[in-house]
Amino acid sequence: MKYLAKTIVLPLLTLIPTSVLADWNGAYAGAAVGNVDAEADFELSTQESFSDSATFSGFVGMQVQSGLLVYGGELAIGNAEDAEIESGEVLEPYTDIKGRVGYSFGEVLAYGVAGYSFVTYDENGTEFDASGFSFGAGVDYLITDNMFVGAEYLARRMDGDYPNDDAEFDLDVDTFSVRVGFNF
C-alpha cells in the first residue's frame, strides 16, 4: 500500500491545480468614475429624483489579509456635479467611511462594504446636510502586484433636517462606479 501511495497518489497530487494566494495586505489609494441615481423625499412636499449623473471620487484605504479573508477600511470623497433635481438644486460632495470584508480568489477580491455616509444638498444657495448608513458590494482584480481595477455598487440611506420648514427629508443616493487603484 505504501508503494501505491508513493508511485501513484503523490505524482497525481502534483497535477492538481492550486490557487496562488495574492497579497492584498497594506494601504491602497485610487480614483473612481461612475453613475449616481438619487431620490429626495421631503416631509412637506413630493418626492424628487435625479439620475444618470456622473460621479467622480478618490479613495484611500488599508486592508489586512488572513488566509483568503481580507478585511479593512476605506475613506472615499466624491462629487456628482451634474446631479441636479431642478435648476439650482444640486448634490454637493459626499464622504463615505466604509468597512470592507472580502474573500480572495487569487487575483480577484470579492467584498462587501458597510459604513456611514455624509452629503451636502444645496437648494438654490441654501445648504443642508444629510447622513446615514451605506452598504454595498464590489470586486477588485489585480492587474499587477501594485495595480488593480474594480467595480463597486454603494447604496446610501441618509436623512437630515430641511432648514426652511423645520421638516425632515430622506435622501437615497446609489452609485455604481469603476475603480482604479494602487497598492503600497
VEXZAPA-322687 format. One record per atom (N, C-alpha, C): y, x, z; atom name. Coordinates in Angstrom, 1 decimal, m for minus. Layout:
% VEXZAPA-322687
ATOM; py; px; pz; atom
ATOM; Y; X; Z; CA
...
This chain:
% VEXZAPA-322687
ATOM; py; px; pz; atom
ATOM; m1.2; 0.8; 0.0; N
ATOM; 0.0; 0.0; 0.0; CA
ATOM; 1.3; 0.9; 0.0; C
ATOM; 1.3; 2.0; 0.8; N
ATOM; 2.4; 2.9; 0.8; CA
ATOM; 2.7; 3.4; m0.6; C
ATOM; 1.6; 3.7; m1.3; N
ATOM; 1.7; 4.3; m2.6; CA
ATOM; 2.3; 3.3; m3.6; C
ATOM; 1.9; 2.0; m3.5; N
ATOM; 2.5; 1.0; m4.3; CA
ATOM; 4.0; 0.8; m4.0; C
ATOM; 4.4; 0.9; m2.8; N
ATOM; 5.8; 0.8; m2.5; CA
ATOM; 6.6; 1.9; m3.0; C
ATOM; 6.1; 3.1; m2.9; N
ATOM; 6.8; 4.3; m3.4; CA
ATOM; 6.9; 4.3; m5.0; C
ATOM; 5.8; 3.9; m5.6; N
ATOM; 5.8; 4.1; m7.1; CA
ATOM; 6.4; 2.9; m7.8; C
ATOM; 6.3; 1.7; m7.3; N
ATOM; 6.8; 0.5; m8.0; CA
ATOM; 8.1; m0.1; m7.4; C
ATOM; 8.1; m0.4; m6.1; N
ATOM; 9.2; m1.1; m5.5; CA
ATOM; 10.4; m0.2; m5.4; C
ATOM; 10.3; 1.0; m4.9; N
ATOM; 11.5; 1.8; m4.8; CA
ATOM; 12.2; 2.1; m6.2; C
ATOM; 11.5; 2.4; m7.2; N
ATOM; 12.2; 2.5; m8.5; CA
ATOM; 12.8; 1.2; m9.0; C
ATOM; 12.2; 0.1; m8.7; N
ATOM; 12.8; m1.2; m9.1; CA
ATOM; 14.1; m1.5; m8.4; C
ATOM; 14.2; m1.1; m7.1; N
ATOM; 15.4; m1.3; m6.4; CA
ATOM; 16.6; m0.6; m7.0; C
ATOM; 16.4; 0.5; m7.6; N
ATOM; 17.5; 1.2; m8.2; CA
ATOM; 18.0; 0.5; m9.5; C
ATOM; 17.2; m0.4; m10.0; N
ATOM; 17.7; m1.2; m11.2; CA
ATOM; 18.5; m2.4; m10.8; C
ATOM; 18.5; m2.8; m9.5; N
ATOM; 19.2; m4.0; m9.1; CA
ATOM; 20.7; m3.6; m9.0; C
ATOM; 21.6; m4.4; m9.7; N
ATOM; 23.0; m4.0; m9.7; CA
ATOM; 23.6; m4.3; m8.4; C
ATOM; 24.5; m3.4; m8.0; N
ATOM; 25.2; m3.5; m6.7; CA
ATOM; 26.7; m3.7; m7.0; C
ATOM; 27.3; m4.4; m6.2; N
ATOM; 28.8; m4.7; m6.3; CA
ATOM; 29.5; m3.5; m5.7; C
ATOM; 30.4; m2.9; m6.4; N
ATOM; 31.3; m1.9; m5.9; CA
ATOM; 32.3; m2.5; m5.0; C
ATOM; 32.5; m2.0; m3.8; N
ATOM; 33.4; m2.5; m2.9; CA
ATOM; 34.8; m2.0; m3.2; C
ATOM; 35.7; m2.8; m3.7; N
ATOM; 37.1; m2.4; m4.0; CA
ATOM; 37.8; m2.3; m2.7; C
ATOM; 38.8; m1.4; m2.7; N
ATOM; 39.6; m1.2; m1.5; CA
ATOM; 40.9; m2.0; m1.5; C
ATOM; 41.0; m3.1; m0.7; N
ATOM; 42.1; m4.0; m0.6; CA
ATOM; 43.0; m3.7; 0.6; C
ATOM; 42.7; m2.6; 1.4; N
ATOM; 43.4; m2.3; 2.6; CA
ATOM; 44.8; m1.8; 2.2; C
ATOM; 45.7; m2.1; 3.1; N
ATOM; 47.1; m1.5; 3.1; CA
ATOM; 48.2; m2.4; 2.7; C
ATOM; 49.4; m1.8; 2.5; N
ATOM; 50.6; m2.5; 2.1; CA
ATOM; 50.6; m2.7; 0.6; C
ATOM; 51.3; m3.8; 0.2; N
ATOM; 51.5; m4.1; m1.2; CA
ATOM; 52.8; m4.8; m1.4; C
ATOM; 53.3; m4.8; m2.6; N
ATOM; 54.6; m5.4; m3.0; CA
ATOM; 54.5; m5.8; m4.5; C
ATOM; 55.3; m6.8; m4.8; N
ATOM; 55.3; m7.1; m6.2; CA
ATOM; 56.3; m8.3; m6.5; C
ATOM; 56.2; m8.8; m7.7; N
ATOM; 57.0; m9.9; m8.2; CA
ATOM; 56.2; m11.0; m8.8; C
ATOM; 56.8; m12.2; m8.9; N
ATOM; 56.1; m13.3; m9.4; CA
ATOM; 57.0; m14.2; m10.2; C
ATOM; 56.5; m14.8; m11.2; N
ATOM; 57.2; m15.8; m12.0; CA
ATOM; 56.3; m17.0; m12.1; C
ATOM; 57.0; m18.2; m12.1; N
ATOM; 56.2; m19.4; m12.1; CA
ATOM; 56.9; m20.7; m12.4; C
ATOM; 56.3; m21.8; m12.0; N
ATOM; 56.9; m23.1; m12.3; CA
ATOM; 57.0; m23.8; m10.9; C
ATOM; 58.1; m24.6; m10.7; N
ATOM; 58.2; m25.3; m9.5; CA
ATOM; 58.3; m26.8; m9.8; C
ATOM; 57.7; m27.6; m8.9; N
ATOM; 57.7; m29.0; m9.0; CA
ATOM; 58.0; m29.5; m7.6; C
ATOM; 59.1; m30.3; m7.5; N
ATOM; 59.5; m30.7; m6.2; CA
ATOM; 60.0; m32.2; m6.1; C
ATOM; 60.0; m32.7; m4.9; N
ATOM; 60.4; m34.1; m4.7; CA
ATOM; 61.1; m34.2; m3.4; C
ATOM; 62.2; m34.8; m3.4; N
ATOM; 63.0; m35.0; m2.2; CA
ATOM; 63.0; m36.5; m1.8; C
ATOM; 62.7; m36.9; m0.6; N
ATOM; 62.6; m38.3; m0.2; CA
ATOM; 63.6; m38.4; 0.9; C
ATOM; 64.7; m39.1; 0.7; N
ATOM; 65.8; m39.3; 1.6; CA
ATOM; 65.6; m40.6; 2.4; C
ATOM; 65.8; m40.6; 3.7; N
ATOM; 65.6; m41.7; 4.5; CA
ATOM; 66.5; m42.9; 4.1; C
ATOM; 67.7; m42.7; 3.7; N
ATOM; 68.7; m43.8; 3.4; CA
ATOM; 68.8; m44.1; 1.9; C
ATOM; 68.0; m43.4; 1.1; N
ATOM; 68.1; m43.7; m0.4; CA
ATOM; 66.7; m43.5; m1.0; C
ATOM; 66.7; m43.5; m2.3; N
ATOM; 65.5; m43.4; m3.0; CA
ATOM; 64.9; m42.0; m3.1; C
ATOM; 63.8; m41.9; m3.7; N
ATOM; 63.1; m40.7; m3.9; CA
ATOM; 63.6; m40.0; m5.2; C
ATOM; 63.9; m38.7; m5.1; N
ATOM; 64.3; m37.9; m6.3; CA
ATOM; 63.4; m36.8; m6.5; C
ATOM; 63.2; m36.4; m7.8; N
ATOM; 62.3; m35.3; m8.1; CA
ATOM; 62.9; m34.4; m9.1; C
ATOM; 62.5; m33.2; m9.1; N
ATOM; 62.8; m32.3; m10.2; CA
ATOM; 61.6; m31.4; m10.5; C
ATOM; 61.4; m31.1; m11.7; N
ATOM; 60.1; m30.5; m12.1; CA
ATOM; 60.4; m29.5; m13.3; C
ATOM; 59.3; m28.8; m13.6; N
ATOM; 59.3; m27.9; m14.7; CA
ATOM; 60.5; m26.9; m14.7; C
ATOM; 60.8; m26.4; m13.5; N
ATOM; 61.8; m25.4; m13.4; CA
ATOM; 61.2; m24.1; m13.1; C
ATOM; 61.8; m23.0; m13.7; N
ATOM; 61.2; m21.7; m13.5; CA
ATOM; 61.6; m21.2; m12.1; C
ATOM; 60.7; m20.4; m11.5; N
ATOM; 60.9; m19.8; m10.2; CA
ATOM; 60.6; m18.3; m10.3; C
ATOM; 61.4; m17.5; m9.7; N
ATOM; 61.2; m16.0; m9.6; CA
ATOM; 61.1; m15.6; m8.2; C
ATOM; 60.2; m14.7; m7.8; N
ATOM; 60.1; m14.3; m6.4; CA
ATOM; 59.7; m12.8; m6.3; C
ATOM; 59.9; m12.3; m5.1; N
ATOM; 59.4; m11.0; m4.8; CA
ATOM; 58.6; m11.1; m3.5; C
ATOM; 57.6; m10.3; m3.3; N
ATOM; 56.8; m10.4; m2.1; CA
ATOM; 56.4; m9.0; m1.6; C
ATOM; 56.2; m8.9; m0.3; N
ATOM; 55.6; m7.7; 0.4; CA
ATOM; 54.6; m8.2; 1.3; C
ATOM; 53.6; m7.4; 1.6; N
ATOM; 52.5; m7.8; 2.5; CA
ATOM; 51.7; m6.7; 3.0; C
ATOM; 50.8; m7.0; 3.9; N
ATOM; 49.9; m6.0; 4.4; CA
ATOM; 48.5; m6.7; 4.6; C
ATOM; 47.4; m6.0; 4.2; N
ATOM; 46.1; m6.6; 4.4; CA
ATOM; 45.1; m5.6; 4.9; C
ATOM; 44.1; m6.1; 5.6; N
ATOM; 43.0; m5.3; 6.2; CA
ATOM; 41.7; m5.8; 5.7; C
ATOM; 40.8; m4.9; 5.3; N
ATOM; 39.5; m5.3; 4.8; CA
ATOM; 38.4; m4.9; 5.8; C
ATOM; 37.5; m5.9; 6.0; N
ATOM; 36.4; m5.7; 6.9; CA
ATOM; 35.2; m6.1; 6.1; C
ATOM; 34.5; m5.2; 5.4; N
ATOM; 33.4; m5.6; 4.6; CA
ATOM; 33.9; m6.3; 3.3; C
ATOM; 33.5; m7.5; 3.1; N
ATOM; 34.0; m8.3; 2.0; CA
ATOM; 35.1; m9.2; 2.4; C
ATOM; 35.4; m9.3; 3.7; N
ATOM; 36.5; m10.2; 4.2; CA
ATOM; 37.8; m9.4; 4.2; C
ATOM; 38.9; m10.0; 3.6; N
ATOM; 40.2; m9.4; 3.6; CA
ATOM; 41.2; m10.4; 4.2; C
ATOM; 42.0; m9.9; 5.1; N
ATOM; 43.0; m10.8; 5.8; CA
ATOM; 44.3; m10.0; 6.0; C
ATOM; 45.4; m10.8; 6.1; N
ATOM; 46.7; m10.1; 6.3; CA
ATOM; 47.8; m11.1; 6.3; C
ATOM; 49.0; m10.6; 6.0; N
ATOM; 50.2; m11.5; 6.0; CA
ATOM; 51.1; m11.1; 4.8; C
ATOM; 51.9; m12.0; 4.4; N
ATOM; 52.8; m11.8; 3.3; CA
ATOM; 54.2; m12.5; 3.5; C
ATOM; 55.2; m11.9; 3.1; N
ATOM; 56.6; m12.4; 3.1; CA
ATOM; 57.0; m12.5; 1.6; C
ATOM; 57.4; m13.7; 1.2; N
ATOM; 57.9; m13.9; m0.2; CA
ATOM; 59.3; m14.5; m0.1; C
ATOM; 60.2; m14.1; m1.0; N
ATOM; 61.5; m14.7; m1.1; CA
ATOM; 61.7; m15.0; m2.6; C
ATOM; 62.1; m16.2; m2.9; N
ATOM; 62.2; m16.6; m4.3; CA
ATOM; 63.4; m17.5; m4.5; C
ATOM; 63.5; m17.8; m5.8; N
ATOM; 64.6; m18.7; m6.2; CA
ATOM; 64.2; m19.5; m7.4; C
ATOM; 64.7; m20.7; m7.5; N
ATOM; 64.4; m21.6; m8.6; CA
ATOM; 65.8; m22.2; m9.0; C
ATOM; 66.6; m21.3; m9.7; N
ATOM; 67.9; m21.6; m10.0; CA
ATOM; 68.1; m22.9; m10.9; C
ATOM; 67.1; m23.2; m11.7; N
ATOM; 67.2; m24.3; m12.6; CA
ATOM; 66.6; m25.6; m12.0; C
ATOM; 66.2; m25.6; m10.8; N
ATOM; 65.6; m26.7; m10.1; CA
ATOM; 66.8; m27.6; m9.6; C
ATOM; 67.1; m28.6; m10.5; N
ATOM; 68.3; m29.5; m10.2; CA
ATOM; 67.9; m30.9; m10.3; C
ATOM; 68.1; m31.7; m9.2; N
ATOM; 67.8; m33.1; m9.2; CA
ATOM; 68.8; m33.8; m10.1; C
ATOM; 70.1; m33.7; m9.7; N
ATOM; 71.2; m34.3; m10.5; CA
ATOM; 72.2; m33.2; m10.6; C
ATOM; 73.2; m33.4; m11.4; N
ATOM; 74.2; m32.4; m11.6; CA
ATOM; 74.8; m32.0; m10.2; C
ATOM; 74.7; m30.7; m9.9; N
ATOM; 75.3; m30.2; m8.6; CA
ATOM; 74.3; m30.2; m7.4; C
ATOM; 73.1; m30.8; m7.6; N
ATOM; 72.1; m30.8; m6.5; CA
ATOM; 71.0; m29.9; m6.9; C
ATOM; 71.0; m28.7; m6.2; N
ATOM; 70.1; m27.7; m6.6; CA
ATOM; 69.3; m27.2; m5.4; C
ATOM; 68.1; m26.6; m5.7; N
ATOM; 67.3; m26.0; m4.7; CA
ATOM; 67.7; m24.5; m4.7; C
ATOM; 68.1; m24.0; m3.5; N
ATOM; 68.5; m22.7; m3.3; CA
ATOM; 67.3; m21.7; m3.0; C
ATOM; 67.6; m20.5; m2.7; N
ATOM; 66.5; m19.6; m2.4; CA
ATOM; 65.6; m20.1; m1.3; C
ATOM; 64.3; m19.7; m1.4; N
ATOM; 63.3; m20.1; m0.4; CA
ATOM; 62.6; m18.9; 0.2; C
ATOM; 62.1; m19.0; 1.4; N
ATOM; 61.4; m17.9; 2.0; CA
ATOM; 60.0; m18.5; 2.5; C
ATOM; 59.0; m17.7; 2.2; N
ATOM; 57.6; m18.1; 2.7; CA
ATOM; 57.0; m17.0; 3.6; C
ATOM; 56.5; m17.4; 4.7; N
ATOM; 55.8; m16.4; 5.6; CA
ATOM; 54.4; m17.0; 5.6; C
ATOM; 53.4; m16.1; 5.1; N
ATOM; 52.1; m16.6; 4.9; CA
ATOM; 51.0; m15.7; 5.5; C
ATOM; 50.0; m16.3; 6.1; N
ATOM; 48.8; m15.6; 6.5; CA
ATOM; 47.8; m15.8; 5.3; C
ATOM; 47.0; m14.7; 5.1; N
ATOM; 46.1; m14.8; 4.0; CA
ATOM; 44.7; m14.4; 4.5; C
ATOM; 43.7; m15.1; 4.0; N
ATOM; 42.3; m14.8; 4.3; CA
ATOM; 41.5; m14.9; 3.0; C
ATOM; 40.8; m13.8; 2.6; N
ATOM; 40.2; m13.8; 1.3; CA
ATOM; 38.8; m13.2; 1.3; C
ATOM; 38.2; m13.3; 0.2; N
ATOM; 36.8; m12.7; 0.0; CA
ATOM; 36.9; m11.8; m1.2; C
ATOM; 36.4; m10.6; m1.1; N
ATOM; 36.4; m9.6; m2.2; CA
ATOM; 35.1; m9.8; m3.0; C
ATOM; 35.3; m9.9; m4.3; N
ATOM; 34.2; m9.9; m5.3; CA
ATOM; 34.4; m8.6; m6.1; C
ATOM; 34.5; m7.5; m5.4; N
ATOM; 34.7; m6.2; m6.1; CA
ATOM; 36.2; m6.2; m6.5; C
ATOM; 36.5; m6.1; m7.8; N
ATOM; 37.9; m6.1; m8.2; CA
ATOM; 38.7; m7.4; m8.1; C
ATOM; 38.0; m8.5; m7.8; N
ATOM; 38.6; m9.8; m7.7; CA
ATOM; 38.7; m10.2; m6.2; C
ATOM; 39.8; m10.7; m5.8; N
ATOM; 40.0; m11.1; m4.4; CA
ATOM; 40.5; m12.6; m4.5; C
ATOM; 39.6; m13.5; m4.0; N
ATOM; 39.9; m14.9; m3.9; CA
ATOM; 40.4; m15.2; m2.5; C
ATOM; 41.5; m15.9; m2.3; N
ATOM; 42.1; m16.1; m1.0; CA
ATOM; 42.7; m17.4; m0.8; C
ATOM; 42.8; m17.8; 0.4; N
ATOM; 43.6; m19.0; 0.8; CA
ATOM; 44.8; m18.5; 1.7; C
ATOM; 45.8; m19.3; 1.7; N
ATOM; 47.0; m19.0; 2.4; CA
ATOM; 47.5; m20.2; 3.3; C
ATOM; 48.1; m19.9; 4.4; N
ATOM; 48.8; m20.9; 5.2; CA
ATOM; 49.9; m20.3; 5.9; C
ATOM; 51.0; m21.0; 6.0; N
ATOM; 52.2; m20.4; 6.6; CA
ATOM; 53.3; m21.4; 6.9; C
ATOM; 54.5; m20.8; 6.9; N
ATOM; 55.7; m21.6; 7.1; CA
ATOM; 56.8; m21.3; 6.1; C
ATOM; 57.5; m22.2; 5.6; N
ATOM; 58.5; m22.0; 4.5; CA
ATOM; 59.9; m22.6; 4.9; C
ATOM; 60.9; m21.9; 4.4; N
ATOM; 62.3; m22.3; 4.6; CA
ATOM; 63.0; m22.4; 3.2; C
ATOM; 63.8; m23.4; 3.1; N
ATOM; 64.6; m23.6; 1.8; CA
ATOM; 65.9; m24.2; 2.1; C
ATOM; 66.9; m23.9; 1.3; N
ATOM; 68.2; m24.5; 1.4; CA
ATOM; 68.4; m25.4; 0.2; C
ATOM; 68.9; m26.6; 0.5; N
ATOM; 69.1; m27.6; m0.5; CA
ATOM; 70.7; m27.7; m0.6; C
ATOM; 71.2; m27.6; m1.8; N
ATOM; 72.7; m27.7; m2.0; CA
ATOM; 73.0; m28.9; m2.8; C
ATOM; 73.7; m29.8; m2.1; N
ATOM; 74.2; m31.1; m2.8; CA
ATOM; 75.7; m31.0; m3.0; C
ATOM; 76.1; m30.6; m4.2; N
ATOM; 77.5; m30.5; m4.6; CA
ATOM; 78.3; m29.7; m3.6; C
ATOM; 77.8; m28.6; m3.1; N
ATOM; 78.5; m27.7; m2.2; CA
ATOM; 78.2; m27.9; m0.8; C
ATOM; 77.5; m29.0; m0.4; N
ATOM; 77.0; m29.2; 1.0; CA
ATOM; 75.6; m28.7; 1.1; C
ATOM; 75.4; m27.6; 1.9; N
ATOM; 74.1; m27.0; 2.0; CA
ATOM; 73.5; m27.5; 3.3; C
ATOM; 72.2; m27.8; 3.2; N
ATOM; 71.4; m28.1; 4.4; CA
ATOM; 70.0; m27.6; 4.2; C
ATOM; 69.4; m27.3; 5.3; N
ATOM; 68.1; m26.6; 5.4; CA
ATOM; 66.9; m27.5; 5.6; C
ATOM; 65.8; m27.1; 5.0; N
ATOM; 64.5; m27.7; 5.3; CA
ATOM; 63.5; m26.7; 5.6; C
ATOM; 62.6; m27.0; 6.4; N
ATOM; 61.5; m26.1; 6.8; CA
ATOM; 60.2; m26.8; 7.1; C
ATOM; 59.1; m26.2; 6.9; N
ATOM; 57.8; m26.8; 7.2; CA
ATOM; 56.6; m25.9; 6.8; C
ATOM; 55.5; m26.5; 6.9; N
ATOM; 54.2; m25.8; 6.7; CA
ATOM; 54.0; m25.7; 5.2; C
ATOM; 53.3; m24.6; 4.8; N
ATOM; 52.9; m24.3; 3.5; CA
ATOM; 51.4; m23.9; 3.4; C
ATOM; 50.7; m24.2; 2.3; N
ATOM; 49.3; m23.9; 2.2; CA
ATOM; 49.0; m23.7; 0.7; C
ATOM; 48.0; m23.0; 0.4; N
ATOM; 47.6; m22.8; m1.0; CA
ATOM; 46.4; m21.9; m1.2; C
ATOM; 46.2; m21.4; m2.4; N
ATOM; 45.1; m20.6; m2.8; CA
ATOM; 45.5; m19.7; m3.9; C
ATOM; 44.8; m18.6; m4.1; N
ATOM; 45.1; m17.7; m5.2; CA
ATOM; 44.0; m16.7; m5.4; C
ATOM; 44.2; m15.9; m6.5; N
ATOM; 43.2; m14.9; m6.9; CA
ATOM; 44.0; m13.7; m7.4; C
ATOM; 43.6; m12.5; m7.0; N
ATOM; 44.2; m11.3; m7.4; CA
ATOM; 43.1; m10.5; m8.1; C
ATOM; 43.4; m9.7; m9.1; N
ATOM; 42.5; m8.9; m9.9; CA
ATOM; 43.1; m7.4; m10.0; C
ATOM; 42.3; m6.5; m9.5; N
ATOM; 42.7; m5.1; m9.5; CA
ATOM; 42.6; m4.5; m11.0; C
ATOM; 43.7; m4.1; m11.6; N
ATOM; 43.7; m3.5; m12.9; CA
ATOM; 43.3; m2.0; m12.7; C
ATOM; 44.0; m1.4; m11.7; N
ATOM; 43.7; 0.0; m11.4; CA
ATOM; 43.6; 0.0; m9.8; C
ATOM; 43.4; 1.1; m9.3; N
ATOM; 43.3; 1.2; m7.8; CA
ATOM; 44.6; 0.8; m7.1; C
ATOM; 45.7; 0.9; m7.8; N
ATOM; 47.0; 0.6; m7.2; CA
ATOM; 47.7; m0.6; m7.8; C
ATOM; 47.3; m1.2; m8.9; N
ATOM; 48.0; m2.3; m9.5; CA
ATOM; 47.1; m3.5; m9.6; C
ATOM; 47.7; m4.7; m9.4; N
ATOM; 46.9; m5.9; m9.5; CA
ATOM; 47.7; m7.0; m10.2; C
ATOM; 47.0; m8.0; m10.8; N
ATOM; 47.7; m9.2; m11.3; CA
ATOM; 47.0; m10.4; m10.6; C
ATOM; 47.7; m11.5; m10.6; N
ATOM; 47.0; m12.6; m10.0; CA
ATOM; 47.8; m13.9; m10.2; C
ATOM; 47.3; m15.0; m9.7; N
ATOM; 47.9; m16.3; m9.8; CA
ATOM; 47.8; m17.0; m8.4; C
ATOM; 48.8; m17.8; m8.1; N
ATOM; 48.8; m18.4; m6.8; CA
ATOM; 49.4; m19.8; m6.9; C
ATOM; 48.8; m20.8; m6.2; N
ATOM; 49.4; m22.1; m6.0; CA
ATOM; 49.8; m22.3; m4.6; C
ATOM; 51.0; m22.7; m4.3; N
ATOM; 51.5; m22.9; m3.0; CA
ATOM; 52.2; m24.3; m2.9; C
ATOM; 51.8; m25.0; m1.9; N
ATOM; 52.4; m26.3; m1.6; CA
ATOM; 53.2; m26.2; m0.3; C
ATOM; 54.4; m26.6; m0.3; N
ATOM; 55.3; m26.6; 0.9; CA
ATOM; 55.6; m28.0; 1.3; C
ATOM; 55.4; m28.4; 2.5; N
ATOM; 55.7; m29.7; 3.0; CA
ATOM; 56.8; m29.6; 4.1; C
ATOM; 58.0; m29.8; 3.8; N
ATOM; 59.2; m29.5; 4.6; CA
ATOM; 60.0; m30.7; 4.9; C
ATOM; 60.8; m30.7; 6.0; N
ATOM; 61.7; m31.7; 6.3; CA
ATOM; 63.0; m31.1; 6.9; C
ATOM; 64.0; m31.9; 7.0; N
ATOM; 65.3; m31.4; 7.5; CA
ATOM; 66.2; m32.6; 7.8; C
ATOM; 67.4; m32.3; 8.3; N
ATOM; 68.4; m33.3; 8.6; CA
ATOM; 69.4; m33.3; 7.5; C
ATOM; 69.7; m34.5; 7.0; N
ATOM; 70.7; m34.7; 5.9; CA
ATOM; 72.0; m34.9; 6.6; C
ATOM; 72.9; m34.0; 6.5; N
ATOM; 74.1; m33.9; 7.3; CA
ATOM; 75.2; m35.1; 7.0; C
ATOM; 75.2; m35.6; 5.8; N
ATOM; 76.2; m36.6; 5.5; CA
ATOM; 76.0; m37.9; 6.2; C
ATOM; 74.8; m38.3; 6.5; N
ATOM; 74.4; m39.6; 7.0; CA
ATOM; 73.7; m39.5; 8.3; C
ATOM; 73.5; m38.3; 8.9; N
ATOM; 72.7; m38.1; 10.1; CA
ATOM; 71.3; m38.7; 9.9; C
ATOM; 70.8; m38.5; 8.7; N
ATOM; 69.4; m39.0; 8.4; CA
ATOM; 68.5; m37.8; 8.1; C
ATOM; 67.2; m38.1; 8.1; N
ATOM; 66.3; m37.1; 7.8; CA
ATOM; 65.8; m37.2; 6.3; C
ATOM; 65.3; m36.1; 5.8; N
ATOM; 64.7; m36.1; 4.5; CA
ATOM; 63.5; m35.2; 4.4; C
ATOM; 62.6; m35.6; 3.5; N
ATOM; 61.4; m34.8; 3.3; CA
ATOM; 61.5; m34.1; 2.0; C
ATOM; 61.1; m32.8; 1.9; N
ATOM; 61.2; m32.0; 0.7; CA
ATOM; 59.8; m31.4; 0.5; C
ATOM; 59.2; m31.8; m0.6; N
ATOM; 57.9; m31.2; m1.0; CA
ATOM; 58.1; m30.3; m2.2; C
ATOM; 57.8; m29.0; m2.1; N
ATOM; 58.0; m28.1; m3.2; CA
ATOM; 56.7; m27.4; m3.5; C
ATOM; 56.2; m27.5; m4.7; N
ATOM; 54.9; m26.9; m5.1; CA
ATOM; 55.2; m25.9; m6.2; C
ATOM; 54.6; m24.7; m6.1; N
ATOM; 54.8; m23.7; m7.1; CA
ATOM; 53.4; m23.2; m7.6; C
ATOM; 53.4; m22.9; m8.9; N
ATOM; 52.3; m22.1; m9.4; CA
ATOM; 52.9; m20.9; m10.1; C
ATOM; 52.4; m19.7; m9.6; N
ATOM; 53.0; m18.5; m10.1; CA
ATOM; 52.0; m17.5; m10.5; C
ATOM; 52.4; m16.6; m11.4; N
ATOM; 51.7; m15.5; m11.9; CA
ATOM; 52.3; m14.3; m11.2; C
ATOM; 51.5; m13.4; m10.6; N
ATOM; 51.9; m12.3; m9.8; CA
ATOM; 51.5; m10.9; m10.4; C
ATOM; 52.4; m9.9; m10.2; N
ATOM; 52.0; m8.5; m10.5; CA
ATOM; 52.4; m7.7; m9.3; C
ATOM; 51.5; m6.9; m8.8; N
ATOM; 51.9; m6.1; m7.6; CA
ATOM; 51.2; m4.8; m7.6; C
ATOM; 51.7; m4.0; m6.6; N
ATOM; 51.2; m2.6; m6.4; CA
ATOM; 50.7; m2.4; m5.0; C
ATOM; 49.6; m1.8; m4.8; N
ATOM; 49.0; m1.4; m3.5; CA
ATOM; 49.5; 0.0; m3.2; C
ATOM; 49.8; 0.2; m1.9; N
ATOM; 50.3; 1.5; m1.4; CA
ATOM; 49.3; 2.2; m0.5; C
